[in-house]
Amino acid sequence: MGAAAFVVVLLVAPAAAGWTALIWAIATVPALAGVGVVGWAVLERRGLAALAAGDTVEGAFEAQQRLLDDVRHELKTPITIVRGHLEMMDAADPDDVEAIRALGIAELDRMTRLIGDIDVLAAVEGGQLSTGEVDLAALTQRVFEMVGVIGDHDWRVEQGADAVIRADGDRLLQAWVQLADNAAKYSPTGTVIEIGSAVHAAGAQLWVRDHGPGIPPAVRHRIFRRFDRGTGKRHVGGSGLGLAIVDAIAKAHGGYCAVADTPGGGATFTLEIPIGTRGALPSPIRAGDVLLQREATE
């Protein structure tokens, strides 16, 4: 456009061509400099983006390789058990055949559950979330109704958040119920287990608080690893992927899962999902506090 204007000036007013050329040159230099800087910035950003994409692909490949290694290791045990019993089975003894049949079916069921959990873990780590509006009050009540039949425990809703967030409701439900199931497995029969939800400026909190043996601080860094059941009841069943799935669901939402001591004994697992307005986690009610309050009112 500048060149076209310069040609027009030359044709209409040749005497003014010198001044016009000078002005045009002065205007062109900063324009070309601006184009160069912008072009450099765009190319630089594209280069960084390509590098980040390469890192992401490499990280995903390494994560997939680790998962395959873990699965390969975990499947060796049931296969070895079934094969060993089949080789030693007395085909002429109906009782022995029936016992080996029951054992084989049980191990196959365990492998089926493992494969199902692996599918869930792969889907979540692959970012397959269905985001929508989630009513935390309704979600809290639904979780309470579902976990109320798990084990012989006194289930209670400690607090329910009156808020709507954007998240994958089904995945949050799955993670929350998994935490409740873990609490029921590791807590003594008849003890109280509380669930609750709250919101704060940076996000939402969904928690399960038990009054069992708790989790030693030394092992908390590894309880969310795949197939790592930590310490405690070694006879507790499961694929060993429960808490890994919970952690993956939290991270897929941009959050995390934290574990802390419950005052008086036990563990409190909290899902931190970065959406919402702040509310403090209520302290557990102790029998001593109830007695003091009762004495004060009498």
Secondary structure, 3 states (H helix, E strand, C coil): CHHHHHHHHHHHCHHHHHHHHHHHHHHHHHHHHHHHHHHHHHHHHHHHHHHHHHHHHHHHHHHHHHHHHHHHHHHHHHHHHHHHHHHHCCCCCHHHHHHHHHHHHHHHHHHHHHHHHHHHHHHHHCCCCCCEEEEHHHHHHHHHHHHCCCCCCEEEEEECCCCEEEECHHHHHHHHHHHHHHHHHHCCCCCEEEEEEEEECCEEEEEEECCCCCCCHHHHHHCCCCCCCCCCCCCCCCCCCHHHHHHHHHHHCCCEEEEEECCCCCEEEEEEECCCCCCCCCCCCCHHHHHHHHHHHC
